Amino acid sequence: MRLSQSLIPTLKETPADAQIASHRLMLRAGLVRQMASGIYAWLPAGLRVLNKISAIVREEQAAAGAQELLMPTIQSADLWRESGRYEAYGKEMLRITDRHERDLLYGPTNEEMITAIMRESVKSYRELPQNLYHIQWKFRDEVRPRFGVLRGREFLMKDGYGFDLDYAGALLTYKKMMLAYMRTFQRIGITAIPMRADTGQIGGDLSHEFHILAPTGESGVFYDAAFEAGDPSAAASVEAFYEQMTTIYAATDEKHDLAAWEKIPAERKREGRGIEVGQIFYFGKKYSESMNFTVTGQDGTKIFPEMGSYGIGVSRLAGAIIEACHDEAGIIWPDAIAPFRAAILNLRQGDAATDKICGDLHEKLGQDCLYDDREERAGAKFAEADLMGHPWQIIAGPRGAANGQVELKRRATGERFELSVADALAKVLS
Ligand code: 5CA
């Protein structure tokens, strides 16, 4: 993409109403714009981040055996009356009346809807287990939307729902999802720690939240340093992995267990703040019973399926990653989800050799690079590339171009390399 023809409206000034770094940087780097309190438009570069996060989520969900579908954002209130949550959900639910005076709502989550879909189509034990998810916008009328996309009112969530015949099956699904989540976060390029958590509005008695550590996080977290060495790709089995994840201590302040905490050696105790980027729940028959979803068992008896739900805050993740990965100059995107893998900075627009090198690089790198072809001072181009946080910057000017050389800068470390065009290209693509 050519920057001269892109809607990436960067800001030089720090927006006054943004209290934390990720919110300021998302506005300054031209990723999002607020359209109403807690409601954001995702501009082209921001949408690229959402799409890259979603693509990794999809691959790991598919690898764990989950199927993707797409449910609507608008739901009928009657579904929620069946489960009893229509009244219970309170003011966070955005309630809508259509022209026929029917009660609708903008979905804050989809347990009822997926249970209704399954109830209509799945009749026999032979059709279970199944695990379904979608990536869809949600609305929760938060009392205090804040920190930009971290606590929005409209936000993008991956929400998945598992249906099993018995407790053992549901627990295995829960474990598989925990592993899939840890793999997802690892591929995105961040460390997230699973912590025992309360179940709130969703219900049930087993739940873990996944937290990214950041000083501005909304939850206090306590964990054993053993988590810092975690590598889910090395897990021998789902069971062994779950055992390991749940025996090492980690809890949010709501679930903090002082007696267990005291047993951890002082040098391994870690205390800090976390941003919740995902949460998984096992809640058994709560929705299958209240909504009367049964399947016929092998012996002809009716079975209420055992359920769990599995959420990842896709739009929150974009902000949380920035909160964990930035410096004074701007964002430092992990390679896997950067809006652009590389930026090409043309320091002398109009110089034939420089233009040629930049044009060729742009063509070879394709859609995943941003070509700064504007008539701007070099200093401004450097500052904006650092602000936007591209993992690689390829810097081309007349002096190097005359010898077929460019400078390559790695944003995360500040390292710089003088390279031939071919070598620079190979390094960026490696
Ligand atoms: N149905 C379940 C899981 S499928 C559910 O709704 N879980 S949740 O309430 O924990 O939300 C899942 C994830 O969505 C959270 O972990 C969080 O990362 C994200 N999320 C929740 N509320 C907001 C919000 N107001 N703004 C941005 N992200 C949010």
Residues whose N, C-alpha, C, O or C-beta is under 5 A from the ligand:
A	BS01	5CA	P108 T109 N110 V149 L150 R151 G152 R153 F155 M157 K158 D159 G160 E276 V277 G278 Q279 S309 Y310 G311 I312 G313 R316
